């Protein structure tokens, strides 16, 4: 069936794209399925998901991400290893080469939005050379249902994705053949040399992390969020692999979103229209809702191994990558908040995947401790989420639990979080979803059943009145009991065979916290700095240049 031709107020020529073979605008999911199969971009699997492979890139390429250094934003960007500057003339030259590359090729266009709160919505356009990446954009962002609005859609930001175009570093000024470059003045993102669709999603997240705090004083957060029967909202901070999606997708609570949110004066709102969940070793009993989404029409499965004859999936097979992914619309989840918005959170939960096995499985934080741990962002990167990572978890400090996507200085996000916590009397918690009984290779991963029990106790208010004891090194307040969790599990030192070895490793980790935080000492208050761990000599971190 031929596509109905619509007139578009803002056409491809607005982006400099001309002489394409054919352009396909805002195709529906079934239409995109037909193109994916016809183009041999992917395969139909048992029960309906489409399976694709992303080749060399099975995770993000943080070393290939840049921001164009231009007058309108250069004084606001937190320049450094995360936000590496890119020259304006180099971007213009690369853009021209991308436009030349697209001539004579088919392109797929999805017009959509990011931000479920109409007051802060960003109208976006995603232009790709693959139908499956157009479906990814359709799943992950907020669809525009009204055909008239689609015809008159005027994007505030545009992504042009050309996976098969490879940069030439000596000519283009990139670090490799891969590039993810954001230009705030042109309101344009160029992505090339990688088929990994997560770059599309995270690029828009980076844009919102710049625009919302800077222009609207809205806190942008790398977190999931859900809502209880009493409309009590909870948010879960954490890097990929720490459990944001798993723990927020709860059959007893409604999901607002699994990864990216804003916190305005009115409350919390999702940036996205879909979920991008890790699929490796999904357990149908522990994660029933997410597992069911791997068996639904409209879901895209990245790098999931499939039997070529029966078309049945093997979610346990990590031969392509540990970072297998399922991208599906939020409507695939049975229990969701329809408008993707919630009130001010009652609880803020910071998820850390501690590869050392030191941090307690759950602890209550004072507001100052919450700020300290938010700025620190201690966790472990899980295998496969970034290019070049080993199969073992790597302990890192990722400020704001999302450093790779934070465009402004961390203090901007931290100050907004502190204001929101104080204004709304929020309870703050640290939950370790990593190792217990020893570090990676010795101990074992925290039981998801125990973690869920702790989360339930937090959200039900049962942990708020439980007696706590301060951790002797980190100072955080560890509950002495928790429903459905053995008492010995709550004290990590008790789970180690050699308590002295625990003490030594805990002091090492405390020293890492202090060393990492030196970068932020001059931008935080004395109270926040006092919320950190004690050094091996029993003293708090030194206080220098406190404002």
C-alpha positions as CSV (number, residue, x, y, z in Angstrom):
1,X,0.0,0.0,0.0
2,X,1.4,3.4,-1.0
3,X,2.1,5.9,1.7
4,X,-0.3,8.8,1.8
5,X,1.7,11.9,0.8
6,X,1.3,14.7,3.3
7,X,2.5,18.3,2.9
8,X,5.0,19.2,5.6
9,X,5.5,22.8,6.7
10,X,9.1,22.2,7.5
11,X,10.5,19.9,4.9
12,X,13.9,18.2,4.4
13,X,15.3,21.2,2.6
14,X,15.1,23.0,5.9
15,X,17.9,20.7,7.1
16,X,19.8,21.0,3.8
17,X,18.8,17.5,2.7
18,X,18.1,17.3,-1.0
19,X,18.0,14.8,-3.9
20,X,17.1,11.8,-1.7
21,X,15.8,8.8,-3.4
22,X,12.7,8.7,-1.3
23,X,11.6,10.0,2.1
24,X,9.2,8.2,4.4
25,X,7.5,10.4,6.9
26,X,6.1,9.3,10.2
27,X,5.4,5.7,9.2
28,X,3.3,3.6,11.6
29,X,4.8,0.6,13.4
30,X,3.3,-1.9,11.0
31,X,4.6,0.1,8.0
32,X,8.0,0.3,9.6
33,X,8.0,-3.5,10.1
34,X,7.4,-4.0,6.4
35,X,10.3,-1.7,5.5
36,X,12.6,-3.4,8.1
37,X,11.9,-6.9,6.6
38,X,12.0,-5.7,3.0
39,X,15.3,-3.9,3.6
40,X,16.7,-6.9,5.4
41,X,17.5,-4.7,8.4
42,X,16.2,-7.2,10.9
43,X,14.2,-10.4,11.5
44,X,10.8,-11.1,12.9
45,X,11.0,-13.3,16.0
46,X,8.5,-15.5,17.8
47,X,5.4,-13.6,18.9
48,X,6.3,-10.5,17.1
49,X,9.4,-8.5,18.2
50,X,11.8,-7.4,15.5
51,X,15.4,-8.4,16.2
52,X,18.4,-6.3,14.9
53,X,22.1,-6.4,15.4
54,X,24.2,-3.3,15.7
55,X,27.6,-4.7,14.6
56,X,30.8,-3.3,16.2
57,X,29.0,-0.9,18.4
58,X,26.8,-2.6,21.0
59,X,27.0,0.3,23.5
60,X,27.6,4.0,23.6
61,X,30.9,5.6,22.5
62,X,31.5,8.3,25.1
63,X,34.9,9.1,23.6
64,X,33.3,10.1,20.3
65,X,30.8,12.5,21.7
66,X,31.3,16.2,21.3
67,X,29.6,19.6,21.7
68,X,30.2,22.4,19.2
69,X,31.9,25.3,20.9
70,X,29.8,28.2,19.8
71,X,28.9,31.6,21.3
72,X,25.4,30.9,22.5
73,X,26.3,28.0,24.8
74,X,30.1,28.0,25.4
75,X,30.0,29.9,28.7
76,X,27.4,27.5,30.1
77,X,28.8,24.1,29.1
78,X,30.8,22.1,31.6
79,X,33.8,21.5,29.3
80,X,36.2,18.6,29.9
81,X,36.4,14.9,29.3
82,X,32.7,14.5,29.3
83,X,31.8,17.5,27.1
84,X,34.7,17.7,24.7
85,X,34.6,20.8,22.4
86,X,34.3,20.6,18.7
87,X,35.2,23.4,16.3
88,X,32.4,25.2,14.5
89,X,34.1,25.1,11.1
90,X,34.8,21.3,11.5
91,X,31.1,20.7,12.3
92,X,30.0,22.7,9.2
93,X,32.4,20.8,7.0
94,X,31.3,17.4,8.4
95,X,27.6,18.4,8.1
96,X,28.2,19.2,4.4
97,X,29.7,15.7,3.9
98,X,26.8,14.1,5.6
99,X,24.3,16.0,3.4
100,X,26.3,14.8,0.3
101,X,26.2,11.2,1.6
102,X,22.4,11.3,1.9
103,X,21.8,12.2,-1.7
104,X,20.3,9.3,-3.6
105,X,19.4,7.4,-0.5
106,X,16.1,6.6,1.2
107,X,15.5,8.5,4.5
108,X,13.0,7.9,7.3
109,X,11.6,10.8,9.3
110,X,9.9,10.7,12.7
111,X,8.4,13.8,14.1
112,X,7.9,13.5,17.8
113,X,8.3,15.1,21.2
114,X,10.4,14.8,24.4
115,X,8.9,15.8,27.7
116,X,5.4,14.8,28.8
117,X,4.7,18.1,30.5
118,X,3.4,20.4,27.7
119,X,5.0,23.4,29.4
120,X,8.5,22.0,28.8
121,X,8.1,19.8,25.7
122,X,10.8,19.8,23.1
123,X,9.6,19.2,19.6
124,X,12.1,17.0,17.8
125,X,12.8,15.3,14.4
126,X,14.7,12.1,13.9
127,X,16.0,11.5,10.4
128,X,17.7,8.1,9.8
129,X,18.8,5.9,7.0
130,X,17.3,2.8,8.6
131,X,13.6,2.0,9.1
132,X,14.4,0.2,12.4
133,X,16.0,3.3,13.9
134,X,12.9,5.2,12.9
135,X,10.8,2.7,14.8
136,X,13.2,3.1,17.7
137,X,12.6,6.8,17.7
138,X,8.8,6.2,17.5
139,X,9.0,3.9,20.5
140,X,11.3,6.0,22.7
141,X,9.9,9.5,22.2
142,X,6.4,10.8,22.5
143,X,4.3,10.3,19.4
144,X,2.2,13.0,17.8
145,X,-1.2,11.4,17.1
146,X,-2.8,14.4,15.3
147,X,-2.0,14.2,11.5
148,X,-2.6,18.0,11.1
149,X,-0.1,18.7,13.9
150,X,2.4,16.3,12.1
151,X,2.0,18.3,8.9
152,X,2.7,21.5,10.8
153,X,5.4,20.1,13.0
154,X,8.4,22.5,13.4
155,X,11.3,20.8,15.2
156,X,13.2,22.6,17.8
157,X,16.0,20.0,17.6
158,X,16.8,17.6,14.8
159,X,18.9,14.4,14.8
160,X,20.4,13.1,11.6
161,X,21.6,9.6,12.0
162,X,23.9,8.0,9.3
163,X,25.3,4.8,10.7
164,X,27.0,3.8,7.5
165,X,28.8,7.1,7.1
166,X,32.3,7.0,8.6
167,X,34.2,10.1,9.6
168,X,37.9,10.6,8.6
169,X,39.5,11.9,11.8
170,X,42.3,13.7,10.0
171,X,39.8,15.6,7.9
172,X,36.8,15.9,10.3
173,X,38.5,16.4,13.6
174,X,36.9,13.4,15.3
175,X,38.6,10.8,17.5
176,X,37.5,7.9,15.3
177,X,35.2,7.0,12.4
178,X,32.3,7.4,14.9
179,X,30.8,10.7,16.0
180,X,28.0,12.1,18.1
181,X,28.0,15.9,17.9
182,X,25.6,18.4,19.4
183,X,25.3,21.9,18.0
184,X,23.1,24.1,20.2
185,X,23.2,27.1,17.9
186,X,22.0,25.0,14.9
187,X,19.7,22.9,17.1
188,X,21.2,19.9,15.4
189,X,22.7,16.5,16.3
190,X,24.8,14.5,13.9
191,X,25.4,10.8,14.6
192,X,27.5,8.6,12.4
193,X,29.7,5.5,12.3
194,X,27.5,3.6,14.9
195,X,24.4,1.6,14.6
196,X,23.7,1.6,18.3
197,X,20.3,3.3,18.7
198,X,21.0,4.3,22.3
199,X,23.0,7.3,21.0
200,X,19.8,8.8,19.6
201,X,18.0,8.5,22.9
202,X,20.9,9.9,25.0
203,X,21.6,12.8,22.6
204,X,18.2,14.2,23.2
205,X,18.6,13.6,27.0
206,X,21.8,15.6,26.8
207,X,20.0,18.4,25.1
208,X,17.3,18.5,27.8
209,X,20.0,18.4,30.5
210,X,21.2,21.7,29.0
211,X,17.9,23.4,28.2
212,X,15.7,22.6,31.1
213,X,17.9,23.6,34.1
214,X,19.4,26.5,32.2
215,X,16.2,28.1,30.8
216,X,13.5,26.8,33.1
217,X,15.1,25.9,36.4
218,X,13.8,22.3,35.9
219,X,15.9,19.5,37.4
220,X,16.7,17.0,34.7
221,X,17.4,13.6,36.1
222,X,18.9,10.2,35.0
223,X,16.3,8.3,37.0
224,X,13.2,6.1,36.8
225,X,9.9,7.0,38.5
226,X,6.7,5.3,39.6
227,X,3.6,6.1,41.6
228,X,1.7,4.2,44.3
229,X,-2.1,3.8,44.9
230,X,-2.1,7.0,47.0
231,X,-0.4,8.9,44.1
232,X,2.9,8.9,46.1
233,X,5.7,9.4,43.6
234,X,9.2,7.8,44.0
235,X,12.3,8.3,41.9
236,X,15.2,6.0,41.4
237,X,18.6,7.5,40.4
238,X,21.2,5.2,38.9
239,X,23.5,4.4,35.9
240,X,22.6,1.8,33.4
241,X,22.5,-1.7,34.9
242,X,21.9,-0.6,38.5
243,X,18.2,-1.5,38.4
244,X,16.3,1.6,37.5
245,X,14.1,-0.1,35.0
246,X,13.7,-3.4,37.0
247,X,12.9,-1.8,40.3
248,X,10.5,0.9,39.1
249,X,8.6,-1.6,36.9
250,X,6.5,-2.9,39.8
251,X,3.1,-4.7,39.3
252,X,1.9,-2.9,42.5
253,X,2.8,0.6,41.3
254,X,2.2,2.5,38.1
255,X,5.3,3.3,36.0
256,X,5.9,6.9,35.1
257,X,9.1,6.1,33.2
258,X,12.2,4.1,33.4
259,X,15.1,6.4,32.6
260,X,14.8,10.1,32.1
261,X,12.7,12.7,34.0
262,X,12.3,16.3,34.9
263,X,11.4,17.7,38.3
264,X,9.7,21.1,38.0
265,X,7.8,23.3,40.4
266,X,4.7,21.2,39.6
267,X,6.2,17.7,40.0
268,X,7.9,14.9,38.1
269,X,7.4,14.2,34.4
270,X,8.8,11.7,32.0
271,X,10.9,12.8,29.0
272,X,10.1,9.7,26.9
273,X,7.3,7.6,25.5
274,X,9.0,4.3,25.8
275,X,11.5,2.1,27.7
276,X,15.0,0.9,26.8
277,X,15.5,-2.1,29.1
278,X,18.5,-4.4,29.4
279,X,17.3,-7.8,28.2
280,X,20.2,-10.1,29.1
281,X,19.1,-12.9,31.4
282,X,15.7,-11.4,32.0
283,X,13.8,-13.5,34.6
284,X,10.1,-14.0,33.9
285,X,9.5,-14.4,37.6
286,X,11.6,-11.6,38.9
287,X,10.9,-9.2,36.0
288,X,7.6,-10.4,34.5
289,X,6.5,-7.1,33.0
290,X,9.7,-6.4,31.2
291,X,10.1,-10.0,30.1
292,X,6.6,-9.9,28.6
293,X,7.7,-6.9,26.5
294,X,10.3,-9.1,24.7
295,X,7.3,-11.1,23.4
296,X,5.3,-8.2,22.0
297,X,4.8,-6.8,18.5
298,X,6.4,-3.4,18.2
299,X,9.4,-4.2,20.5
300,X,12.8,-3.8,19.0
301,X,15.4,-6.3,20.4
302,X,19.0,-5.2,19.9
303,X,21.7,-7.9,19.7
304,X,19.4,-10.6,21.3
305,X,20.3,-14.0,20.0
306,X,17.5,-15.8,18.1
307,X,17.2,-19.3,16.7
308,X,17.2,-18.7,12.9
309,X,14.7,-21.6,12.4
310,X,12.2,-21.4,15.2
311,X,12.7,-17.6,15.7
312,X,12.7,-18.2,19.5
313,X,14.8,-16.0,21.6
314,X,17.6,-16.9,24.0
315,X,17.8,-14.1,26.5
316,X,20.6,-15.8,28.4
317,X,23.0,-15.7,25.4
318,X,25.5,-12.9,25.7
319,X,27.7,-13.9,22.8
320,X,27.0,-10.6,21.0
321,X,27.1,-8.4,24.0
322,X,26.1,-8.2,27.7
323,X,24.2,-5.1,26.7
324,X,21.3,-6.7,24.9
325,X,18.4,-4.3,24.8
326,X,14.6,-4.1,24.4
327,X,13.0,-0.9,23.1
328,X,9.3,-0.8,23.5
329,X,6.5,1.8,24.0
330,X,5.3,2.5,27.6
331,X,1.9,1.2,26.5
332,X,3.4,-2.3,26.5
333,X,3.6,-2.1,30.3
334,X,0.3,-2.9,32.0
335,X,0.6,-0.5,34.9
336,X,1.6,2.9,33.7
337,X,0.6,6.5,34.5
338,X,-1.3,7.6,31.4
339,X,0.0,11.2,31.2
340,X,3.5,10.2,32.3
341,X,3.4,12.7,35.1
342,X,3.5,12.6,38.9
343,X,3.6,14.8,41.9
344,X,6.6,15.8,44.0
345,X,8.4,12.6,45.1
346,X,7.9,11.3,48.7
347,X,11.1,9.2,48.4
348,X,14.3,9.6,46.4
349,X,16.3,6.4,46.1
350,X,19.9,6.4,44.8
351,X,20.9,3.1,43.4
352,X,24.5,2.0,43.5
353,X,25.9,-1.1,42.0
354,X,28.9,-1.5,44.4
355,X,31.4,-3.9,42.9
356,X,33.4,-3.9,46.1
357,X,30.6,-5.3,48.3
358,X,31.1,-2.6,50.8
359,X,28.0,-0.4,50.8
360,X,25.0,-1.6,52.8
361,X,22.0,-2.9,50.9
362,X,19.9,0.0,52.2
363,X,20.6,3.1,54.2
364,X,18.7,6.3,55.0
365,X,20.5,9.6,54.1
366,X,20.3,13.0,55.6
367,X,19.6,15.7,53.0
368,X,23.4,16.6,53.2
369,X,24.4,13.0,52.7
370,X,22.0,12.7,49.8
371,X,23.6,15.7,48.1
372,X,27.1,14.3,48.7
373,X,26.2,10.9,47.2
374,X,24.3,12.6,44.3
375,X,27.3,14.6,43.4
376,X,29.6,11.6,43.9
377,X,27.5,9.2,41.9
378,X,29.4,6.1,43.0
379,X,28.5,2.9,41.2
380,X,29.9,0.3,38.8
381,X,29.5,0.4,35.1
382,X,28.0,-2.9,34.0
383,X,29.7,-4.8,31.1
384,X,28.7,-3.7,27.6
385,X,27.0,-0.4,28.3
386,X,29.9,1.5,26.8
387,X,32.3,0.6,24.1
388,X,35.6,-0.9,25.2
389,X,34.5,-2.0,28.6
390,X,35.6,-5.3,30.0
391,X,33.1,-8.0,31.0
392,X,33.8,-7.3,34.7
393,X,32.0,-4.4,36.4
394,X,34.1,-1.3,36.7
395,X,33.8,0.9,39.8
396,X,33.3,4.6,38.8
397,X,32.1,7.9,40.2
398,X,29.6,9.3,37.7
399,X,28.4,12.6,39.1
400,X,24.6,13.1,39.3
401,X,24.4,9.4,38.4
402,X,24.7,10.4,34.8
403,X,27.9,12.3,34.1
404,X,28.1,11.2,30.4
405,X,24.9,13.2,29.7
406,X,25.3,16.2,32.0
407,X,26.1,19.3,29.9
408,X,26.1,21.9,32.7
409,X,28.3,21.9,35.8
410,X,27.2,19.3,38.4
411,X,26.6,22.0,40.9
412,X,23.6,23.2,38.8
413,X,21.8,19.9,39.1
414,X,22.9,19.3,42.7
415,X,21.6,22.7,43.8
416,X,18.3,22.1,42.1
417,X,18.0,18.7,43.8
418,X,18.8,20.2,47.2
419,X,16.1,22.8,46.8
420,X,13.5,20.2,45.8
421,X,14.4,17.9,48.7
422,X,14.1,20.8,51.2
423,X,11.0,22.3,49.7
424,X,9.0,19.0,49.7
425,X,10.6,17.2,52.8
426,X,11.7,14.2,50.7
427,X,13.0,11.0,52.3
428,X,16.3,10.0,50.8
429,X,17.8,6.5,50.6
430,X,20.9,4.7,49.2
431,X,20.3,1.2,47.9
432,X,23.1,-1.1,46.9
433,X,22.1,-3.5,44.1
434,X,25.7,-4.7,43.6
435,X,27.7,-7.2,45.5
436,X,27.6,-8.6,49.0
437,X,29.8,-11.0,50.9
438,X,32.9,-9.7,49.1
439,X,33.9,-7.9,45.9
440,X,33.1,-9.0,42.4
441,X,34.6,-12.5,41.8
442,X,34.4,-13.4,45.5
443,X,30.9,-12.3,46.7
444,X,27.6,-12.6,44.9
445,X,25.1,-10.1,43.4
446,X,22.6,-8.8,45.9
447,X,19.4,-10.9,45.8
448,X,16.7,-9.1,43.7
449,X,14.1,-10.5,46.1
450,X,15.8,-8.8,49.0
451,X,16.3,-5.6,47.1
452,X,12.6,-5.5,46.2
453,X,11.6,-6.2,49.8
454,X,13.8,-3.2,50.9
455,X,12.3,-1.0,48.2
456,X,8.8,-2.0,49.2
457,X,9.6,-1.2,52.9
458,X,10.8,2.2,51.8
459,X,7.8,3.0,49.7
460,X,5.3,1.6,52.3
461,X,6.9,3.8,55.0
462,X,8.0,0.8,57.1
463,X,11.7,1.7,57.1
464,X,11.1,5.3,58.2
465,X,10.5,4.3,61.8
466,X,13.0,1.5,62.1
467,X,16.0,1.9,64.4
468,X,19.2,2.6,62.4
469,X,22.9,2.6,63.2
470,X,25.4,4.9,61.6
471,X,27.9,3.2,59.3
472,X,31.3,3.8,61.1
473,X,33.0,4.9,57.9
474,X,30.4,6.3,55.6
475,X,28.1,7.8,58.3
476,X,24.9,6.8,56.5
477,X,22.1,5.3,58.6
478,X,21.6,1.6,58.2
479,X,18.3,0.0,59.4
480,X,18.8,-2.8,61.9
481,X,15.8,-4.7,60.5
482,X,13.7,-4.8,57.4
483,X,10.6,-7.0,56.6
484,X,11.4,-10.1,54.6
485,X,15.2,-9.5,54.7
486,X,17.5,-11.4,57.1
487,X,19.1,-9.1,59.6
488,X,22.6,-10.3,58.8
489,X,22.2,-9.1,55.2
490,X,21.7,-5.5,56.3
491,X,25.2,-5.2,57.7
492,X,27.6,-5.9,54.8
493,X,30.5,-6.5,57.2
494,X,28.6,-9.6,58.5
495,X,28.4,-11.1,55.1
496,X,32.2,-11.2,54.6
497,X,34.1,-14.3,55.7
498,X,37.0,-12.0,56.8
499,X,35.7,-8.9,58.6
500,X,39.2,-7.3,58.7
501,X,39.3,-7.6,54.9
502,X,36.0,-5.8,54.8
503,X,37.4,-3.0,57.0
504,X,40.5,-2.6,54.8
505,X,38.4,-2.4,51.6
506,X,36.0,0.0,53.2
507,X,38.8,2.4,54.1
508,X,40.1,2.1,50.5
509,X,36.7,2.9,49.1
510,X,36.3,5.9,51.5
511,X,39.6,7.3,50.3
512,X,38.3,7.0,46.7
513,X,35.2,9.0,47.7
514,X,37.3,11.7,49.2
515,X,39.7,11.9,46.4
516,X,36.9,12.0,43.8
517,X,35.1,14.8,45.7
518,X,38.1,17.1,45.7
519,X,36.9,18.4,42.3
520,X,33.7,19.6,43.8
521,X,34.8,20.9,47.2
522,X,34.9,24.5,46.2
523,X,31.3,24.5,44.9
524,X,29.5,22.9,47.9
525,X,28.7,23.9,51.5
526,X,30.4,22.7,54.6
527,X,27.3,20.7,55.5
528,X,27.4,18.7,52.3
529,X,31.1,18.0,52.6
530,X,30.5,16.7,56.1
531,X,28.0,14.2,54.6
532,X,30.9,12.2,53.1
533,X,32.8,9.3,54.5
534,X,35.5,9.4,57.1
535,X,39.1,9.0,56.0
536,X,41.2,6.1,57.2
537,X,42.6,8.3,60.0
538,X,39.1,8.9,61.3
539,X,38.8,12.5,60.1
540,X,36.4,14.0,57.6
541,X,37.5,15.2,54.3
542,X,39.5,18.4,54.3
543,X,37.5,21.6,53.6
544,X,38.9,24.0,51.2
545,X,37.6,27.1,49.5
546,X,34.0,26.5,50.7
547,X,31.5,29.0,49.5
